[in-house]
Amino acid sequence: MFCGIIFAEVKTMVLSQNTIIENLDDGVLIIDSSGNVINANISAEKILGINSLINKKYADLVRENNSSGNDDFFDCILRAYSNKNEVYRKKLNYIKPDGTKTTLWVTSNSVMEGGTFQGMLISFLDVTKEEIAETKRHDSTVTFIIVLVSLSLWLFVARIWENMGRPIPVGNFNKFMVLVFLIPAFMILKFTSLSAKDVGLSIKGKKKYFVIDIVATIICVTLMIIIKKLVLKYNPGFFKSSELINWNGFNTFNNTFYAISVIAQEFMSRGVIHESFKRVIVSKHNDALAIIVSSLVFAAMHAHLGLGYMIGASLLLSIFGVIYSVQRSIWPLCIPHYVLGKLIIMMGFTGA
């Protein structure tokens, strides 16, 4: 910190030192023994949200921003007055007069000359962004733990289901597991500081992506139809049904539940795993790594449906991951996920 330099030279303050203070990102307050602010830089006024600090008294500062949430800040100043031989440092919350909440690192100490108290030197740095980033990294770690525990339970239950001879039909089992997986999703939103934007749930400014994803979905559906027609023409026995689309697989209840399932899957794979991985792992390739990890986790969630389904799901989610890296919202992605997911089954590409 710069405080040692200022403290050593404060007795003979000159223009060059004032220039240094003015260009610091840290806020600086120098208060004399009578409680008058004799020097303050622009950063101090900006950080504290108080204009024209010089020549104001300590009491004026308290009066202009008398929020009870600022008791710790003003206590730091008093400590420099009451504890002459102590350098006091503390990270604390500060509320500006306009109500903006910030986090500050404050350092305060007394200025002595020949054993006589001359005043106080207080410096502070706004670390709000760093504090928010650190909190989000912590919460991302928590979400990772929640996901890993949930995935472990998912695989454990799936194994029990397999060993019992699949007593519950696959469709019903999937519905049950999706509902169970919604529990950690709610836990993440409730017990962490992550906002809707942090987990890909924001829709603000994403309207253009709905148009893009709808067009992309139409193109993909068209390609699927062309591929199936070509396969039916040259290898009629490849599909179990010669119908282009098996509309018997269209069920209102199942379709409604599948829509819920799509949202849950996109939220967990993109909003939780993808975003958490990016915040936890510091790397220039963290976006690509997040796509790979989230796709593999998603594939593992479909282990009970067979290796082929796992591979297909992983590839599809990898493509969606690349799209999400641009869009940063799960909602536009739900459109191609839902439509293509249903058509893959209804057109017989899964062999069902």
TORNU-767849 format. One record per atom (N, C-alpha, C): residue in three letters; x negated, y, z negated. Coordinates in pm, whole numbers, padded with zeros to 5 digits, always signed. Example, Ala and Ser with C-alpha at 12.3 -4.5 7.8 and 13.67 -1.06 7.14 Angstrom:
ALA-01319-00569-00780 ALA-01230-00450-00780 ALA-01320-00330-00780 SER-01285-00225-00708 SER-01367-00106-00714 SER-01290+00003-00787 
# end
This chain:
MET-00084-00120+00000 MET+00000+00000+00000 MET-00087+00125+00000 PHE-00027+00234+00041 PHE-00099+00360+00051 PHE-00106+00434-00081 CYS-00036+00385-00185 CYS-00019+00461-00309 CYS-00152+00491-00376 GLY-00244+00393-00372 GLY-00373+00414-00438 GLY-00447+00532-00378 ILE-00440+00545-00245 ILE-00509+00655-00177 ILE-00448+00789-00220 ILE-00314+00794-00218 ILE-00247+00919-00255 ILE-00274+00954-00401 PHE-00266+00852-00488 PHE-00285+00874-00631 PHE-00425+00928-00660 ALA-00526+00877-00589 ALA-00663+00920-00613 ALA-00686+01064-00571 GLU-00609+01110-00473 GLU-00634+01244-00417 GLU-00525+01346-00452 VAL-00425+01304-00531 VAL-00310+01390-00552 VAL-00345+01522-00619 LYS-00454+01525-00695 LYS-00494+01647-00766 LYS-00539+01756-00671 THR-00590+01715-00555 THR-00643+01813-00460 THR-00574+01796-00325 MET-00443+01793-00330 MET-00365+01771-00210 MET-00390+01881-00107 VAL-00421+01841+00017 VAL-00448+01935+00124 VAL-00359+01903+00243 LEU-00371+01986+00349 LEU-00284+01972+00466 LEU-00296+01835+00530 SER-00418+01781+00540 SER-00435+01651+00606 SER-00360+01542+00532 GLN-00356+01553+00400 GLN-00285+01452+00322 GLN-00135+01465+00341 ASN-00087+01589+00350 ASN+00056+01610+00376 ASN+00095+01549+00510 THR+00005+01562+00608 THR+00030+01504+00740 THR+00042+01353+00732 ILE-00048+01293+00653 ILE-00044+01147+00635 ILE+00088+01105+00574 ILE+00128+01176+00468 ILE+00253+01143+00399 ILE+00372+01153+00494 GLU+00376+01259+00574 GLU+00488+01282+00664 GLU+00501+01172+00768 ASN+00391+01108+00804 ASN+00393+01006+00910 ASN+00406+00864+00856 LEU+00427+00851+00728 LEU+00443+00719+00669 LEU+00587+00670+00682 ASP+00604+00538+00703 ASP+00738+00479+00703 ASP+00793+00471+00562 ASP+00702+00462+00463 ASP+00743+00460+00323 ASP+00793+00597+00282 GLY+00894+00599+00198 GLY+00937+00725+00140 GLY+00847+00760+00024 VAL+00814+00889+00009 VAL+00726+00936-00098 VAL+00791+01052-00172 LEU+00797+01040-00304 LEU+00843+01149-00390 LEU+00734+01181-00490 ILE+00700+01308-00505 ILE+00607+01352-00609 ILE+00685+01449-00698 ILE+00701+01411-00823 ILE+00779+01489-00919 ILE+00685+01540-01029 ASP+00693+01669-01059 ASP+00602+01724-01161 ASP+00654+01693-01302 SER+00579+01738-01402 SER+00611+01705-01541 SER+00743+01767-01588 SER+00792+01867-01514 SER+00919+01931-01551 SER+01039+01866-01480 GLY+01010+01765-01400 GLY+01119+01697-01330 GLY+01156+01758-01198 ASN+01070+01842-01141 ASN+01096+01903-01011 ASN+01027+01825-00899 VAL+01096+01805-00789 VAL+01036+01740-00673 VAL+00947+01841-00603 ILE+00816+01820-00608 ILE+00723+01916-00546 ILE+00678+01870-00408 ASN+00702+01744-00375 ASN+00668+01697-00240 ASN+00754+01575-00207 ALA+00794+01565-00083 ALA+00873+01451-00034 ALA+00862+01450+00117 ASN+00855+01332+00175 ASN+00845+01324+00321 ASN+00981+01296+00385 ILE+00983+01301+00517 ILE+01108+01280+00591 ILE+01162+01141+00567 SER+01071+01042+00556 SER+01115+00904+00532 SER+01192+00893+00402 ALA+01149+00968+00300 ALA+01217+00965+00170 ALA+01360+01016+00185 GLU+01378+01125+00259 GLU+01511+01181+00279 GLU+01599+01084+00358 LYS+01540+01019+00458 LYS+01615+00925+00541 LYS+01654+00802+00461 ILE+01560+00746+00385 ILE+01588+00624+00309 ILE+01688+00649+00197 LEU+01674+00762+00127 LEU+01765+00791+00016 LEU+01897+00852+00063 GLY+01899+00904+00185 GLY+02021+00966+00236 GLY+02049+01101+00173 ILE+01943+01167+00126 ILE+01956+01299+00063 ILE+01866+01397+00136 ASN+01920+01509+00181 ASN+01843+01609+00255 ASN+01778+01711+00161 SER+01671+01771+00211 SER+01602+01880+00138 SER+01569+01841-00005 LEU+01485+01739-00020 LEU+01450+01690-00153 LEU+01358+01785-00230 ILE+01270+01853-00157 ILE+01171+01939-00223 ILE+01242+02052-00299 ASN+01192+02075-00421 ASN+01242+02177-00514 ASN+01369+02135-00589 LYS+01418+02014-00559 LYS+01529+01965-00637 LYS+01478+01905-00767 LYS+01564+01900-00867 LYS+01528+01840-00994 LYS+01574+01694-00997 TYR+01513+01619-01088 TYR+01551+01478-01105 TYR+01702+01467-01129 ALA+01754+01558-01212 ALA+01898+01557-01243 ALA+01982+01579-01118 ASP+01930+01659-01022 ASP+02002+01683-00897 ASP+02013+01555-00815 LEU+01905+01476-00815 LEU+01905+01351-00741 LEU+02010+01255-00797 VAL+02015+01248-00929 VAL+02113+01161-00994 VAL+02255+01209-00965 ARG+02275+01342-00969 ARG+02407+01397-00949 ARG+02454+01378-00804 GLU+02363+01391-00709 GLU+02401+01378-00568 GLU+02429+01234-00527 ASN+02377+01141-00603 ASN+02402+01000-00572 ASN+02417+00924-00703 ASN+02530+00947-00768 ASN+02550+00893-00902 ASN+02617+00757-00907 SER+02606+00680-00799 SER+02662+00545-00798 SER+02594+00460-00905 SER+02674+00379-00975 SER+02619+00292-01079 SER+02524+00188-01020 GLY+02539+00165-00889 GLY+02451+00068-00824 GLY+02309+00117-00807 ASN+02284+00246-00838 ASN+02151+00303-00822 ASN+02076+00320-00954 ASP+02130+00262-01061 ASP+02067+00274-01192 ASP+01924+00222-01191 ASP+01900+00111-01119 ASP+01766+00053-01116 ASP+01665+00148-01050 PHE+01710+00218-00944 PHE+01619+00309-00875 PHE+01576+00424-00967 PHE+01673+00486-01030 PHE+01640+00599-01118 PHE+01566+00553-01243 ASP+01590+00428-01282 ASP+01515+00373-01395 ASP+01366+00361-01362 CYS+01335+00333-01233 CYS+01194+00326-01191 CYS+01124+00460-01211 ILE+01196+00568-01184 ILE+01138+00702-01201 ILE+01114+00729-01350 LEU+01212+00693-01431 LEU+01198+00714-01576 LEU+01085+00632-01636 ARG+01062+00513-01580 ARG+00953+00430-01631 ARG+00817+00496-01609 ALA+00804+00566-01494 ALA+00678+00636-01468 ALA+00658+00749-01567 TYR+00767+00800-01620 TYR+00759+00908-01719 TYR+00732+00853-01860 SER+00799+00743-01893 SER+00789+00691-02030 SER+00670+00598-02050 ASN+00624+00532-01943 ASN+00509+00440-01954 ASN+00394+00496-01871 LYS+00317+00581-01931 LYS+00216+00658-01859 LYS+00105+00572-01798 ASN+00080+00455-01856 ASN-00032+00373-01810 ASN+00014+00252-01727 GLU+00136+00255-01683 GLU+00192+00139-01613 GLU+00227+00174-01470 VAL+00191+00084-01379 VAL+00237+00094-01241 VAL+00352-00004-01227 TYR+00468+00046-01196 TYR+00589-00035-01195 TYR+00633-00063-01052 ARG+00657-00189-01022 ARG+00701-00229-00888 ARG+00825-00317-00899 LYS+00920-00291-00812 LYS+01043-00370-00818 LYS+01117-00364-00685 LYS+01176-00477-00646 LYS+01267-00480-00531 LYS+01408-00464-00585 LEU+01482-00368-00533 LEU+01613-00338-00589 LEU+01711-00293-00480 ASN+01836-00292-00517 ASN+01940-00245-00426 ASN+01963-00095-00446 TYR+01990-00027-00337 TYR+02015+00117-00342 TYR+02133+00149-00251 ILE+02222+00233-00300 ILE+02340+00273-00221 ILE+02328+00421-00185 LYS+02328+00452-00056 LYS+02319+00590-00011 LYS+02450+00664-00041 PRO+02446+00797-00041 PRO+02568+00875-00065 PRO+02683+00841+00029 ASP+02650+00795+00152 ASP+02755+00760+00248 ASP+02808+00619+00228 GLY+02755+00548+00126 GLY+02802+00414+00095 GLY+02721+00302+00156 THR+02622+00333+00240 THR+02538+00231+00301 THR+02453+00160+00196 LYS+02458+00027+00196 LYS+02381-00051+00100 LYS+02246-00091+00160 THR+02139-00069+00085 THR+02004-00101+00132 THR+01929-00175+00023 THR+01815-00233+00063 THR+01724-00297-00031 THR+01590-00226-00022 LEU+01535-00185-00135 LEU+01410-00109-00138 LEU+01304-00179-00221 TRP+01179-00166-00176 TRP+01064-00202-00260 TRP+01012-00070-00317 VAL+01020-00056-00448 VAL+00984+00071-00512 VAL+00859+00053-00597 THR+00768+00149-00587 THR+00649+00155-00672 THR+00646+00292-00739 SER+00634+00296-00870 SER+00628+00423-00941 SER+00515+00422-01042 ASN+00448+00535-01056 ASN+00343+00548-01157 ASN+00325+00695-01193 SER+00267+00720-01308 SER+00245+00856-01355 SER+00114+00910-01300 VAL+00104+01043-01293 VAL-00018+01110-01249 VAL-00076+01181-01372 MET-00197+01142-01408 MET-00261+01197-01528 MET-00385+01279-01488 GLU-00412+01384-01562 GLU-00533+01465-01540 GLU-00590+01501-01678 GLY-00708+01447-01704 GLY-00772+01473-01833 GLY-00687+01426-01949 GLY-00617+01316-01929 GLY-00533+01263-02035 GLY-00400+01335-02049 THR-00374+01431-01961 THR-00248+01506-01968 THR-00155+01463-01856 PHE-00032+01440-01888 PHE+00068+01398-01791 PHE+00101+01513-01696 GLN+00083+01489-01565 GLN+00107+01591-01465 GLN+00235+01569-01385 GLY+00278+01445-01376 GLY+00398+01416-01298 GLY+00407+01269-01261 MET+00489+01243-01162 MET+00517+01104-01122 MET+00507+01091-00970 LEU+00457+00977-00926 LEU+00448+00944-00784 LEU+00536+00822-00759 ILE+00636+00836-00675 ILE+00729+00726-00645 ILE+00726+00700-00495 SER+00701+00579-00458 SER+00704+00540-00316 SER+00803+00425-00300 PHE+00865+00418-00183 PHE+00965+00314-00161 PHE+00976+00284-00012 LEU+01001+00160+00018 LEU+01012+00113+00157 LEU+01144+00041+00175 ASP+01214+00074+00281 ASP+01342+00008+00312 ASP+01314-00129+00373 VAL+01348-00234+00299 VAL+01325-00371+00347 VAL+01458-00444+00369 THR+01562-00366+00401 THR+01695-00424+00418 THR+01697-00530+00528 LYS+01638-00497+00644 LYS+01638-00592+00756 LYS+01562-00719+00720 GLU+01448-00703+00654 GLU+01369-00819+00614 GLU+01444-00904+00512 GLU+01515-00837+00421 GLU+01592-00909+00319 GLU+01706-00988+00382 ILE+01774-00926+00478 ILE+01883-00994+00547 ILE+01830-01115+00624 ALA+01715-01095+00693 ALA+01655-01205+00770 ALA+01615-01320+00678 GLU+01558-01287+00563 GLU+01516-01390+00467 GLU+01638-01465+00412 THR+01744-01392+00383 THR+01867-01455+00334 THR+01925-01549+00438 LYS+01922-01505+00564 LYS+01975-01590+00671 LYS+01888-01715+00691 ARG+01757-01700+00676 ARG+01670-01818+00686 ARG+01701-01916+00575 HIS+01723-01863+00456 HIS+01757-01950+00343 HIS+01891-02021+00370 ASP+01989-01944+00415 ASP+02120-02002+00443 ASP+02114-02103+00558 SER+02026-02078+00654 SER+02009-02172+00764 SER+01952-02303+00714 THR+01861-02295+00619 THR+01807-02417+00559 THR+01916-02495+00488 VAL+02002-02421+00417 VAL+02115-02485+00347 VAL+02207-02554+00447 THR+02237-02485+00559 THR+02325-02544+00659 THR+02263-02669+00720 PHE+02131-02667+00739 PHE+02063-02785+00793 PHE+02082-02904+00700 ILE+02069-02879+00570 ILE+02086-02986+00472 ILE+02229-03040+00477 ILE+02327-02947+00485 ILE+02467-02989+00493 ILE+02492-03074+00617 VAL+02435-03032+00731 VAL+02452-03108+00855 VAL+02388-03245+00846 LEU+02267-03253+00792 LEU+02198-03381+00781 LEU+02274-03478+00690 VAL+02325-03427+00578 VAL+02403-03512+00488 VAL+02531-03558+00557 SER+02598-03465+00627 SER+02722-03499+00698 SER+02696-03603+00806 LEU+02587-03584+00881 LEU+02554-03679+00988 LEU+02522-03817+00931 SER+02450-03819+00819 SER+02417-03947+00754 SER+02543-04021+00711 LEU+02637-03946+00652 LEU+02764-04007+00611 LEU+02842-04056+00732 TRP+02838-03975+00838 TRP+02908-04013+00963 TRP+02855-04148+01014 LEU+02725-04161+01026 LEU+02664-04285+01076 LEU+02690-04401+00982 PHE+02688-04374+00851 PHE+02713-04478+00751 PHE+02855-04531+00764 VAL+02953-04441+00776 VAL+03093-04482+00791 VAL+03113-04555+00924 ALA+03048-04506+01030 ALA+03059-04570+01161 ALA+03006-04713+01157 ARG+02897-04734+01082 ARG+02841-04869+01070 ARG+02935-04961+00994 ILE+02997-04910+00887 ILE+03094-04990+00812 ILE+03212-05026+00902 TRP+03257-04929+00981 TRP+03368-04950+01074 TRP+03334-05060+01175 GLU+03210-05057+01226 GLU+03165-05160+01320 GLU+03163-05297+01254 ASN+03106-05307+01134 ASN+03094-05435+01064 ASN+03228-05494+01023 MET+03328-05406+01009 MET+03462-05454+00974 MET+03541-05495+01098 GLY+03474-05492+01214 GLY+03540-05532+01337 GLY+03628-05425+01398 ARG+03596-05302+01372 ARG+03671-05188+01425 ARG+03821-05198+01394 PRO+03856-05201+01265 PRO+03997-05216+01227 PRO+04084-05099+01271 ILE+04021-04983+01289 ILE+04094-04864+01335 ILE+04056-04840+01481 PRO+04154-04817+01570 PRO+04123-04790+01711 PRO+04022-04676+01725 VAL+03944-04681+01832 VAL+03839-04581+01855 VAL+03895-04439+01851 GLY+04008-04419+01919 GLY+04066-04285+01924 GLY+04100-04232+01786 ASN+04163-04316+01704 ASN+04200-04274+01568 ASN+04077-04253+01481 PHE+03977-04338+01500 PHE+03854-04324+01422 PHE+03785-04192+01454 ASN+03781-04158+01582 ASN+03721-04030+01622 ASN+03796-03912+01561 LYS+03929-03920+01562 LYS+04008-03811+01504 LYS+03977-03796+01355 PHE+03968-03909+01286 PHE+03938-03905+01143 PHE+03801-03843+01117 MET+03703-03884+01195 MET+03567-03836+01173 MET+03555-03687+01206 VAL+03627-03640+01307 VAL+03624-03497+01341 VAL+03682-03415+01226 LEU+03792-03462+01169 LEU+03852-03392+01055 LEU+03756-03387+00937 VAL+03686-03498+00913 VAL+03589-03502+00805 VAL+03475-03403+00832 PHE+03435-03394+00957 PHE+03323-03307+00993 PHE+03360-03160+00985 LEU+03490-03129+00981 LEU+03531-02990+00966 LEU+03505-02938+00825 ILE+03492-03031+00728 ILE+03468-02991+00589 ILE+03337-02914+00576 PRO+03223-02970+00625 PRO+03098-02892+00615 PRO+03103-02762+00693 ALA+03184-02758+00800 ALA+03196-02634+00876 ALA+03255-02524+00789 PHE+03359-02555+00715 PHE+03419-02458+00624 PHE+03325-02423+00509 MET+03249-02522+00462 MET+03154-02496+00354 MET+03048-02396+00397 ILE+03001-02410+00519 ILE+02897-02320+00571 ILE+02947-02177+00578 LEU+03070-02159+00624 LEU+03126-02025+00635 LEU+03155-01964+00499 LYS+03192-02047+00402 LYS+03232-01997+00271 LYS+03114-01972+00178 PHE+03015-02060+00181 PHE+02910-02055+00079 PHE+02777-02000+00128 THR+02775-01942+00247 THR+02654-01876+00295 THR+02689-01733+00337 SER+02586-01653+00359 SER+02608-01514+00400 SER+02616-01500+00552 LEU+02615-01612+00624 LEU+02617-01607+00770 LEU+02751-01554+00819 SER+02745-01458+00910 SER+02865-01398+00966 SER+02914-01478+01086 ALA+03032-01441+01135 ALA+03087-01508+01254 ALA+02991-01496+01372 LYS+02926-01381+01384 LYS+02830-01360+01492 LYS+02709-01451+01476 ASP+02665-01474+01353 ASP+02548-01557+01326 ASP+02569-01703+01366 VAL+02696-01748+01367 VAL+02724-01888+01398 VAL+02802-01902+01528 GLY+02789-01804+01616 GLY+02846-01816+01750 GLY+02996-01803+01758 LEU+03062-01748+01655 LEU+03207-01739+01656 LEU+03258-01602+01701 SER+03167-01510+01727 SER+03209-01377+01769 SER+03258-01379+01913 ILE+03361-01303+01937 ILE+03415-01294+02073 ILE+03394-01156+02132 LYS+03348-01063+02049 LYS+03328-00925+02092 LYS+03222-00917+02203 GLY+03257-00855+02312 GLY+03164-00837+02423 GLY+03139-00964+02504 LYS+03222-01068+02484 LYS+03199-01195+02553 LYS+03304-01225+02660 LYS+03390-01130+02687 LYS+03501-01156+02780 LYS+03453-01195+02919 LYS+03342-01135+02963 LYS+03293-01166+03099 LYS+03252-01312+03111 TYR+03209-01372+02998 TYR+03164-01511+03001 TYR+03280-01608+03019 PHE+03400-01569+02978 PHE+03517-01654+03001 PHE+03539-01669+03151 VAL+03527-01561+03224 VAL+03545-01564+03370 VAL+03437-01652+03434 ILE+03313-01631+03390 ILE+03200-01709+03444 ILE+03220-01857+03418 ASP+03259-01893+03294 ASP+03275-02034+03258 ASP+03394-02099+03327 ILE+03498-02022+03350 ILE+03614-02076+03424 ILE+03574-02108+03568 VAL+03500-02017+03630 VAL+03452-02041+03767 VAL+03360-02163+03771 ALA+03269-02172+03673 ALA+03178-02286+03668 ALA+03254-02416+03647 THR+03359-02411+03567 THR+03441-02531+03543 THR+03510-02576+03670 ILE+03566-02480+03746 ILE+03633-02513+03872 ILE+03534-02578+03969 ILE+03413-02526+03975 ILE+03311-02582+04064 ILE+03278-02726+04023 CYS+03261-02747+03893 CYS+03227-02881+03843 CYS+03341-02981+03869 VAL+03464-02938+03849 VAL+03580-03024+03874 VAL+03586-03061+04022 THR+03562-02963+04107 THR+03561-02988+04252 THR+03455-03091+04289 LEU+03336-03078+04232 LEU+03228-03174+04259 LEU+03266-03313+04210 MET+03330-03322+04094 MET+03371-03452+04041 MET+03472-03520+04133 ILE+03564-03441+04185 ILE+03665-03496+04277 ILE+03598-03545+04406 ILE+03508-03466+04458 ILE+03437-03505+04582 ILE+03357-03633+04559 ILE+03287-03640+04445 ILE+03207-03759+04414 ILE+03294-03882+04403 LYS+03408-03870+04332 LYS+03494-03988+04317 LYS+03553-04032+04450 LYS+03592-03936+04534 LYS+03647-03972+04664 LYS+03544-04045+04749 LEU+03421-03999+04745 LEU+03314-04065+04821 LEU+03288-04206+04768 VAL+03286-04219+04635 VAL+03262-04351+04576 VAL+03376-04445+04610 LEU+03502-04397+04602 LEU+03618-04480+04635 LEU+03615-04523+04782 LYS+03560-04437+04868 LYS+03556-04469+05011 LYS+03452-04575+05042 TYR+03334-04566+04979 TYR+03225-04656+05014 TYR+03204-04770+04913 ASN+03263-04757+04795 ASN+03252-04864+04695 ASN+03380-04867+04613 PRO+03489-04914+04673 PRO+03622-04908+04608 PRO+03628-04979+04473 GLY+03544-05078+04452 GLY+03551-05155+04327 GLY+03474-05093+04212 PHE+03412-04980+04235 PHE+03329-04919+04130 PHE+03416-04873+04013 PHE+03533-04816+04044 PHE+03624-04769+03940 PHE+03731-04874+03913 LYS+03780-04879+03790 LYS+03885-04974+03754 LYS+04017-04938+03821 SER+04034-04809+03850 SER+04157-04764+03914 SER+04123-04687+04041 SER+04206-04704+04143 SER+04184-04632+04268 SER+04245-04492+04264 GLU+04318-04462+04156 GLU+04375-04328+04141 GLU+04264-04226+04121 LEU+04285-04108+04179 LEU+04185-04002+04162 LEU+04180-03958+04016 ILE+04299-03938+03957 ILE+04310-03902+03816 ILE+04420-03986+03753 ASN+04388-04049+03644 ASN+04486-04132+03572 ASN+04565-04043+03476 TRP+04682-03997+03521 TRP+04762-03906+03439 TRP+04826-03976+03321 ASN+04820-04110+03319 ASN+04874-04180+03202 ASN+04791-04150+03077 GLY+04668-04106+03099 GLY+04582-04072+02986 GLY+04609-03933+02931 PHE+04709-03866+02993 PHE+04742-03730+02949 PHE+04846-03740+02838 ASN+04804-03707+02716 ASN+04891-03716+02599 ASN+04884-03583+02524 THR+05000-03525+02500 THR+05003-03390+02438 THR+04933-03387+02304 PHE+04963-03485+02218 PHE+04901-03487+02085 PHE+04750-03506+02095 ASN+04708-03602+02177 ASN+04564-03627+02193 ASN+04492-03506+02251 ASN+04557-03441+02348 ASN+04495-03324+02409 ASN+04480-03209+02309 THR+04583-03192+02226 THR+04577-03088+02123 THR+04465-03117+02024 PHE+04458-03243+01983 PHE+04354-03279+01887 PHE+04216-03269+01951 TYR+04206-03304+02078 TYR+04077-03294+02146 TYR+04029-03150+02152 ALA+04125-03056+02166 ALA+04088-02914+02167 ALA+04025-02876+02033 ILE+04082-02926+01923 ILE+04026-02900+01790 ILE+03888-02965+01779 SER+03877-03084+01835 SER+03750-03157+01832 SER+03642-03081+01908 VAL+03677-03026+02023 VAL+03581-02950+02104 VAL+03529-02830+02027 ILE+03619-02756+01962 ILE+03579-02639+01884 ILE+03485-02681+01771 ALA+03521-02791+01701 ALA+03438-02839+01590 ALA+03300-02881+01639 GLN+03296-02952+01752 GLN+03168-02999+01806 GLN+03080-02883+01850 GLU+03141-02786+01919 GLU+03063-02671+01964 GLU+03013-02588+01846 PHE+03098-02574+01746 PHE+03058-02497+01628 PHE+02940-02563+01558 MET+02949-02694+01536 MET+02842-02763+01464 MET+02714-02772+01546 SER+02728-02802+01675 SER+02608-02821+01757 SER+02542-02689+01795 ARG+02624-02586+01823 ARG+02568-02457+01866 ARG+02556-02358+01751 GLY+02673-02326+01693 GLY+02674-02223+01591 GLY+02595-02257+01467 VAL+02592-02387+01432 VAL+02522-02427+01309 VAL+02382-02479+01338 ILE+02373-02592+01409 ILE+02242-02656+01431 ILE+02151-02569+01517 HIS+02202-02524+01632 HIS+02122-02444+01725 HIS+02073-02316+01658 GLU+02166-02239+01601 GLU+02130-02111+01541 GLU+02043-02128+01417 SER+02073-02228+01334 SER+01993-02251+01214 SER+01851-02291+01250 PHE+01835-02376+01350 PHE+01703-02420+01392 PHE+01620-02302+01441 LYS+01684-02211+01514 LYS+01612-02094+01565 LYS+01560-02005+01452 ARG+01640-01991+01346 ARG+01598-01906+01235 ARG+01494-01973+01146 VAL+01501-02106+01133 VAL+01409-02178+01045 VAL+01273-02199+01112 ILE+01273-02235+01240 ILE+01149-02264+01312 ILE+01101-02138+01385 VAL+00983-02092+01347 VAL+00925-01973+01411 VAL+00836-02017+01526 SER+00884-02000+01646 SER+00810-02042+01765 SER+00868-01971+01886 LYS+00783-01944+01985 LYS+00833-01880+02106 LYS+00920-01975+02187 HIS+00914-02105+02154 HIS+00995-02204+02223 HIS+01110-02252+02136 ASN+01145-02175+02031 ASN+01246-02225+01938 ASN+01384-02240+02001 ASP+01414-02159+02104 ASP+01543-02174+02171 ASP+01552-02308+02244 ALA+01445-02342+02316 ALA+01443-02471+02387 ALA+01447-02588+02290 LEU+01371-02575+02180 LEU+01370-02681+02079 LEU+01507-02694+02014 ALA+01575-02581+01993 ALA+01708-02584+01932 ALA+01807-02656+02022 ILE+01793-02637+02154 ILE+01881-02706+02250 ILE+01860-02857+02242 ILE+01734-02898+02238 ILE+01701-03041+02233 ILE+01752-03104+02104 VAL+01722-03040+01991 VAL+01761-03095+01860 VAL+01913-03105+01848 SER+01984-02997+01882 SER+02130-02999+01869 SER+02193-03104+01961 SER+02136-03123+02080 SER+02189-03223+02174 SER+02165-03365+02122 LEU+02049-03389+02062 LEU+02020-03521+02006 LEU+02109-03552+01887 VAL+02132-03451+01803 VAL+02222-03470+01688 VAL+02363-03501+01737 PHE+02406-03427+01839 PHE+02539-03450+01895 PHE+02549-03591+01954 ALA+02443-03635+02021 ALA+02441-03770+02077 ALA+02450-03875+01966 ALA+02380-03851+01856 ALA+02382-03944+01743 ALA+02523-03957+01685 MET+02598-03848+01690 MET+02736-03850+01640 MET+02825-03941+01725 HIS+02780-03974+01846 HIS+02857-04061+01936 HIS+02794-04199+01950 ALA+02710-04236+01854 ALA+02640-04365+01862 ALA+02738-04483+01866 HIS+02852-04468+01796 HIS+02949-04578+01790 HIS+03020-04601+01924 LEU+03000-04510+02020 LEU+03064-04524+02151 LEU+02971-04585+02256 GLY+02849-04619+02215 GLY+02757-04685+02307 GLY+02647-04595+02360 LEU+02540-04658+02408 LEU+02422-04585+02456 LEU+02456-04496+02576 GLY+02535-04547+02669 GLY+02569-04469+02788 GLY+02640-04340+02752 TYR+02733-04349+02658 TYR+02806-04229+02616 TYR+02713-04132+02546 MET+02621-04186+02467 MET+02525-04102+02396 MET+02439-04022+02494 ILE+02390-04091+02598 ILE+02305-04026+02697 ILE+02383-03917+02771 GLY+02507-03952+02812 GLY+02589-03855+02883 GLY+02621-03734+02797 ALA+02655-03761+02670 ALA+02687-03651+02579 ALA+02567-03561+02556 SER+02450-03623+02543 SER+02327-03547+02520 SER+02294-03457+02639 LEU+02307-03511+02760 LEU+02279-03433+02880 LEU+02378-03318+02897 LEU+02506-03349+02872 LEU+02609-03246+02886 LEU+02588-03133+02785 LEU+02557-03171+02661 LEU+02536-03069+02556 LEU+02406-02992+02580 SER+02309-03053+02648 SER+02186-02980+02681 SER+02218-02868+02780 ILE+02302-02899+02878 ILE+02344-02798+02975 ILE+02421-02686+02904 PHE+02513-02727+02816 PHE+02588-02628+02740 PHE+02496-02544+02651 GLY+02390-02607+02601 GLY+02294-02535+02516 GLY+02224-02424+02592 VAL+02188-02451+02717 VAL+02124-02350+02801 VAL+02221-02234+02824 ILE+02348-02268+02850 ILE+02449-02163+02872 ILE+02469-02082+02744 TYR+02473-02152+02630 TYR+02494-02084+02502 TYR+02379-01987+02471 SER+02260-02022+02512 SER+02144-01935+02487 SER+02163-01798+02549 VAL+02243-01793+02655 VAL+02272-01665+02723 VAL+02396-01600+02662 GLN+02500-01680+02637 GLN+02629-01625+02596 GLN+02636-01595+02447 ARG+02572-01676+02363 ARG+02574-01659+02218 ARG+02716-01657+02160 SER+02803-01737+02219 SER+02938-01754+02165 SER+02989-01890+02209 ILE+03054-01962+02117 ILE+03101-02096+02152 ILE+03232-02092+02230 TRP+03309-01983+02217 TRP+03445-01981+02272 TRP+03449-01997+02424 PRO+03369-01924+02503 PRO+03373-01947+02648 PRO+03331-02090+02684 LEU+03238-02148+02606 LEU+03190-02283+02634 LEU+03296-02390+02609 CYS+03392-02358+02524 CYS+03496-02457+02493 CYS+03579-02493+02617 ILE+03585-02400+02712 ILE+03665-02424+02834 ILE+03606-02538+02917 PRO+03479-02528+02962 PRO+03424-02641+03040 PRO+03411-02769+02957 HIS+03381-02755+02828 HIS+03368-02873+02742 HIS+03500-02950+02738 TYR+03609-02877+02720 TYR+03741-02942+02711 TYR+03783-03004+02845 VAL+03777-02923+02949 VAL+03825-02969+03080 VAL+03741-03085+03133 LEU+03610-03069+03130 LEU+03523-03175+03183 LEU+03528-03300+03097 GLY+03537-03280+02964 GLY+03545-03396+02874 GLY+03669-03480+02900 LYS+03783-03413+02921 LYS+03907-03487+02949 LYS+03903-03553+03086 LEU+03853-03481+03187 LEU+03852-03536+03323 LEU+03756-03653+03337 ILE+03645-03650+03265 ILE+03550-03761+03272 ILE+03620-03892+03234 ILE+03709-03882+03135 ILE+03783-04001+03091 ILE+03898-04032+03187 MET+03976-03930+03222 MET+04096-03950+03306 MET+04059-03991+03448 MET+03938-03957+03494 MET+03895-03997+03629 MET+03820-04130+03627 GLY+03797-04185+03509 GLY+03738-04318+03499 GLY+03586-04321+03504 PHE+03521-04207+03484 PHE+03375-04206+03489 PHE+03310-04275+03368 THR+03390-04295+03263 THR+03337-04367+03145 THR+03357-04517+03157 GLY+03428-04559+03260 GLY+03454-04701+03277 GLY+03577-04746+03202 ALA+03645-04650+03136 ALA+03763-04685+03057 ALA+03885-04700+03148 
# end
